[in-house]
């Protein structure tokens, strides 16, 4: 037997020492995060252990246990695997039990949002497993853990459950089934080879992509994979269910988490700078990443009841600013929404402006405004609307 374990075994033969160890475990299990450096450190943990013991009727001496004694108990818990070896600067927790009761509730709500509403299979299964384990505990609290406090009305526009897809006669061989493999590749920096099984762009069907997966993103209508192409370093996004379920490791060495994090920051910079998920063609993207791409100064004027709605949205884009028109009672006659955008964002931004109909007018840049006028003219033709200036003369 290891000498340190033998000393530990002998050291807990006395009832008070053995109970001290148990109260230490109980305190950490009940209060994850106790003992953090910014919350009193080991002195706070020792006080918590003592308070629990005294509340249970134990007559412990003043100042017991000392911090030095507690350090020995923590070392014992490390030897038996209840604590990990690294220093717990931000507080102690037993095993994987790093959550307080309120934090567990928040985590279950988040799992519900992502797993149920956004149709993430692994998240949904994790939520179901946790709720199954704590069913009795949840019932004692009136079902507060399983109650859906938060829901999202955003939904994927396609069915992502393979069994349901098969029952409906739809395609079921998509990368959605391989989420755990994708997540593992992301965390390992492992390049993958994926096949585009279906796409509204016919020329892309059957295309093989060698890529480093970087992140799973839910945007508007479904899940997208943010990735970097192996050969070119080009960042792009693709709808997850359009890739087949053939997820194969490419014959490229894994590049590790540090490199993944650096590349993810670059890709996220493109997402933050633009509007929508299109990250540009390779040469345009290269110039943008090098800071050599000129941005478009975009200005949209909003009128009427939209003014206050636009004003309250202060996080649509990190570089947005508002310019107000003349006062009109408690509000303004109009407000200009101004934001610098890369040219690649034109289509996504025009679609956003069109959502607001006749209460929005794109002022700048002129090229984008001309494109929007063209869209509106074609829309008028589709609905049989002609202005007096463009209508054909009678007779």
C-alpha positions in Angstrom: 0.0 0.0 0.0 1.2 3.5 -0.8 2.7 5.1 2.3 0.6 8.3 1.9 -2.6 6.2 1.6 -1.6 4.2 4.7 -1.1 7.4 6.7 -4.4 8.6 5.4 -6.2 5.4 6.5 -4.7 5.5 9.9 -5.4 9.2 10.2 -9.2 8.7 9.8 -9.6 6.0 12.4 -10.8 8.6 14.9 -14.5 9.4 14.5 -14.0 13.1 14.5 -11.4 13.0 11.8 -13.5 10.6 9.7 -16.6 12.8 10.1 -14.5 15.9 9.2 -13.6 14.3 5.9 -17.3 13.5 5.2 -18.4 17.0 6.2 -15.8 18.4 3.8 -17.2 16.3 1.0 -20.8 17.3 1.9 -19.9 21.0 2.0 -18.2 20.9 -1.4 -21.0 18.9 -2.9 -23.7 21.3 -1.5 -21.8 24.5 -2.3 -19.8 24.1 -5.6 -17.4 27.0 -5.8 -16.7 27.3 -2.1 -13.1 27.9 -1.3 -12.5 30.2 -4.3 -9.6 32.6 -3.8 -11.9 35.6 -4.2 -14.4 34.2 -1.8 -12.3 33.6 1.3 -10.2 30.7 0.1 -9.7 27.7 2.4 -10.7 29.7 5.5 -14.2 30.0 4.0 -14.3 26.3 3.2 -13.1 25.4 6.8 -15.9 27.7 8.2 -18.5 26.0 6.0 -17.4 22.5 7.1 -17.5 23.6 10.8 -21.0 25.2 10.4 -22.4 22.0 8.9 -21.0 19.9 11.6 -22.2 22.1 14.4 -25.7 22.3 12.8 -25.7 18.5 12.9 -25.0 18.6 16.6 -21.3 18.0 16.6 -19.3 19.6 19.5 -16.1 20.7 17.7 -13.4 22.8 19.4 -13.1 26.4 18.5 -11.1 26.9 15.3 -11.5 23.3 14.2 -10.8 22.3 11.5 -7.8 24.5 10.8 -6.7 25.4 7.3 -3.7 23.1 7.6 -5.9 20.2 8.6 -8.3 20.9 5.8 -5.4 20.8 3.3 -4.7 17.2 4.4 -8.3 16.3 3.8 -8.3 17.9 0.3 -5.1 15.9 -0.5 -6.9 12.7 0.6 -9.8 13.6 -1.7 -7.3 14.1 -4.6 -5.7 10.7 -3.9 -9.1 9.0 -4.2 -10.1 10.9 -7.3 -12.9 13.0 -5.8 -10.9 16.1 -6.5 -8.7 16.6 -9.5 -5.0 17.5 -9.2 -5.0 21.1 -10.5 -5.4 23.9 -8.1 -9.1 25.0 -7.6 -8.5 28.7 -7.8 -12.2 29.4 -8.6 -13.6 27.1 -5.9 -13.9 23.4 -5.2 -16.4 20.9 -6.6 -16.6 17.1 -6.4 -16.1 15.2 -9.6 -18.2 16.8 -12.4 -20.6 18.4 -9.9 -19.5 22.0 -10.6 -23.0 23.5 -10.6 -25.0 24.9 -7.8 -28.8 24.1 -7.7 -29.8 27.4 -9.4 -27.0 26.9 -12.0 -28.2 23.3 -12.7 -31.7 24.8 -13.4 -30.2 27.3 -15.8 -28.2 24.6 -17.5 -31.3 22.5 -18.0 -33.2 25.5 -19.4 -30.3 26.0 -21.9 -30.3 22.3 -22.8 -34.0 22.6 -23.5 -33.6 25.7 -25.7 -30.9 24.1 -27.8 -32.0 20.5 -27.6 -35.7 20.7 -28.0 -36.4 24.0 -29.8 -33.3 24.1 -32.1 -33.4 20.3 -32.6 -29.9 19.4 -31.3 -30.1 15.7 -30.7 -27.2 15.2 -28.3 -28.3 18.2 -26.2 -31.9 16.8 -26.1 -30.6 13.4 -25.0 -28.4 15.0 -22.3 -31.3 16.9 -20.9 -33.5 13.8 -20.8 -30.7 11.8 -19.1 -30.2 14.4 -16.4 -33.9 14.9 -15.7 -34.3 11.1 -15.5 -31.5 11.0 -12.8 -33.0 13.8 -10.7 -36.6 12.9 -11.3 -37.4 12.4 -7.5 -35.5 15.6 -6.7 -37.4 17.5 -9.4 -40.7 16.2 -8.0 -39.8 17.4 -4.5 -39.4 20.9 -6.0 -42.7 20.8 -7.8 -41.1 20.1 -11.2 -39.1 23.3 -11.2 -36.2 21.7 -13.1 -38.3 20.3 -15.9 -40.7 23.3 -16.2 -40.0 25.1 -19.5 -39.2 28.6 -18.2 -37.5 29.6 -21.4 -38.4 28.6 -25.0 -37.4 29.7 -28.4 -39.8 30.2 -31.3 -36.9 29.9 -33.7 -37.1 26.5 -35.4 -35.1 24.6 -38.0 -37.2 24.6 -41.2 -36.3 21.0 -42.0 -36.9 17.9 -39.9 -33.6 16.9 -38.3 -34.6 13.7 -36.5 -33.6 10.8 -38.8 -36.4 8.5 -37.6 -39.0 11.1 -38.4 -37.4 11.8 -41.7 -37.5 8.2 -42.7 -41.1 7.8 -41.7 -42.0 10.8 -43.9 -40.0 9.4 -46.8 -37.5 12.2 -46.7 -33.6 12.1 -46.8 -32.1 10.8 -43.6 -28.4 10.5 -44.3 -27.3 13.9 -43.1 -24.4 15.1 -40.9 -26.9 16.0 -38.2 -26.7 12.3 -37.2 -22.9 12.8 -36.6 -23.0 15.8 -34.3 -20.8 14.1 -31.7 -18.2 13.3 -34.3 -18.2 16.8 -35.6 -17.9 18.2 -32.0 -15.0 15.8 -31.3 -13.2 16.9 -34.5 -13.7 20.6 -33.6 -12.2 20.1 -30.2 -9.3 18.1 -31.6 -8.6 20.3 -34.6 -9.1 17.3 -36.8 -9.7 17.9 -40.5 -12.6 16.1 -42.1 -13.8 15.1 -45.5 -17.5 15.8 -46.0 -19.8 15.4 -49.0 -22.4 17.9 -50.1 -25.3 15.5 -50.5 -28.0 18.0 -51.3 -28.1 21.7 -52.2 -30.4 24.2 -54.0 -27.2 24.9 -56.1 -27.0 22.0 -58.4 -23.3 22.4 -59.2 -22.4 21.9 -55.6 -24.2 18.5 -55.1 -21.7 15.7 -54.7 -18.8 18.0 -54.0 -16.2 16.8 -51.5 -15.0 19.3 -49.0 -11.8 18.8 -47.0 -12.2 21.2 -44.0 -11.4 22.0 -40.5 -14.7 22.3 -38.6 -14.7 25.3 -36.3 -18.2 25.8 -34.8 -21.8 24.9 -35.0 -24.1 28.0 -35.5 -27.8 28.3 -35.4 -29.0 31.1 -37.7 -32.5 31.9 -38.6 -33.7 28.6 -40.3 -31.2 25.9 -39.2 -27.8 24.7 -38.1 -24.7 25.7 -40.0 -21.2 24.5 -39.9 -18.5 27.2 -39.8 -15.3 25.8 -41.3 -11.9 26.5 -42.9 -11.0 24.8 -46.1 -7.8 22.7 -45.8 -6.2 23.6 -49.1 -6.9 27.3 -49.2 -7.6 28.5 -45.7 -10.9 30.0 -46.9 -13.6 30.4 -44.2 -17.1 29.5 -45.1 -20.4 28.2 -43.7 -22.7 25.4 -44.9 -26.1 24.1 -43.8 -25.5 21.1 -41.7 -28.2 18.9 -43.1 -26.9 19.4 -46.6 -23.8 17.4 -45.8 -24.1 13.6 -45.9 -23.7 11.4 -42.9 -20.3 10.3 -44.2 -18.0 12.1 -41.8 -14.4 10.9 -42.4 -11.2 12.1 -40.9 -9.0 13.6 -43.6 -5.4 12.5 -43.9 -4.1 15.6 -42.3 -2.5 15.9 -38.9 -4.8 17.3 -36.2 -3.8 20.9 -35.4 -4.9 21.1 -31.8 -7.1 23.5 -29.8 -4.7 26.5 -29.7 -4.7 26.7 -33.5 -8.4 26.1 -33.6 -9.1 29.0 -31.3 -6.9 31.3 -33.3 -8.7 30.4 -36.6 -12.1 30.6 -34.9 -11.4 34.2 -33.8 -10.5 35.1 -37.4 -13.7 33.5 -38.7 -15.8 35.1 -36.0 -14.3 38.5 -36.9 -15.6 38.1 -40.4 -19.1 37.2 -39.0 -19.1 40.2 -36.7 -17.9 42.6 -39.4 -20.5 41.5 -42.0 -24.3 40.9 -42.2 -25.4 37.3 -42.5 -23.4 34.1 -42.9 -21.8 34.6 -46.3 -18.1 35.2 -45.6 -17.0 36.3 -49.1 -15.2 34.7 -52.1 -11.5 33.7 -51.4 -9.7 36.8 -52.8 -12.2 39.2 -51.3 -11.9 37.4 -47.9 -8.2 37.5 -48.0 -8.2 41.3 -48.6 -10.7 41.7 -45.8 -8.6 39.7 -43.3 -5.5 41.7 -44.3 -7.4 45.0 -43.7 -7.1 45.9 -47.4 -10.8 45.9 -48.3 -12.8 49.1 -48.5 -16.1 48.9 -46.6 -19.4 50.3 -47.8 -20.9 53.2 -45.8 -24.5 52.0 -45.5 -27.4 54.2 -44.5 -31.1 53.2 -44.2 -33.8 55.7 -43.2 -36.7 54.3 -41.1 -40.0 56.1 -40.7 -43.2 56.0 -38.6 -43.7 53.3 -36.1 -40.4 51.7 -37.0 -38.4 54.5 -35.5 -38.6 53.4 -31.9 -38.2 49.8 -32.9 -34.9 50.6 -34.6 -33.7 52.8 -31.8 -34.2 50.1 -29.2 -32.1 47.6 -31.1 -28.6 48.6 -30.0 -26.9 45.3 -30.8 -27.7 44.6 -34.4 -24.1 45.3 -35.4 -21.0 46.2 -33.4 -20.3 49.3 -35.5 -23.8 50.6 -36.0 -24.7 54.2 -35.2 -28.0 56.1 -35.3 -28.6 59.6 -36.7 -31.9 61.2 -35.7 -34.2 63.4 -37.8 -36.4 66.3 -36.6 -38.4 65.8 -33.4 -42.0 64.7 -33.8 -43.8 64.7 -30.5 -42.2 62.1 -28.3 -40.3 60.4 -31.1 -38.6 61.5 -34.3 -39.8 61.9 -37.9 -37.2 59.4 -39.0 -33.9 57.7 -37.9 -31.0 56.8 -40.0 -29.3 53.5 -39.3 -25.7 53.7 -40.4 -23.2 50.8 -40.5 -20.0 50.1 -42.4 -20.3 46.7 -44.2 -18.1 44.7 -46.6 -19.5 44.3 -50.2 -20.1 40.6 -49.5 -23.0 41.5 -47.1 -25.1 43.3 -49.8 -27.6 40.5 -50.5 -28.2 39.7 -46.8 -28.6 43.4 -45.9 -31.0 44.1 -48.8 -33.2 41.2 -47.6 -33.2 42.7 -44.1 -34.3 46.2 -45.4 -37.0 44.6 -47.6 -38.6 43.2 -44.4 -39.8 46.6 -43.4 -41.6 47.5 -46.6 -42.4 51.2 -47.3 -41.2 52.2 -43.8 -37.5 51.8 -44.8 -35.5 53.6 -47.5 -32.0 52.7 -48.4 -30.1 55.9 -48.9 -26.5 54.8 -49.3 -24.5 53.4 -51.0 -26.0 54.3 -54.4 -25.0 51.0 -56.0 -26.9 49.0 -53.3 -29.9 51.4 -53.6 -30.0 50.9 -57.3 -30.0 47.1 -56.8 -32.9 47.5 -54.4 -34.8 49.6 -56.8 -34.3 46.8 -59.4 -35.7 44.2 -57.0 -38.7 46.4 -56.3 -39.3 47.0 -60.0 -39.3 43.2 -60.7 -41.5 42.7 -57.7 -44.0 45.2 -59.1 -43.9 43.4 -62.5 -44.6 40.1 -60.7 -47.7 41.5 -59.1 -48.8 43.4 -62.1 -48.1 46.8 -60.6 -47.0 49.6 -63.0 -46.4 53.2 -62.1 -48.0 55.9 -64.5 -44.5 56.6 -65.8 -43.7 53.1 -66.8 -47.2 52.0 -67.9 -47.7 51.5 -71.6 -49.7 54.2 -73.3 -53.3 53.3 -74.2 -54.6 53.2 -77.8 
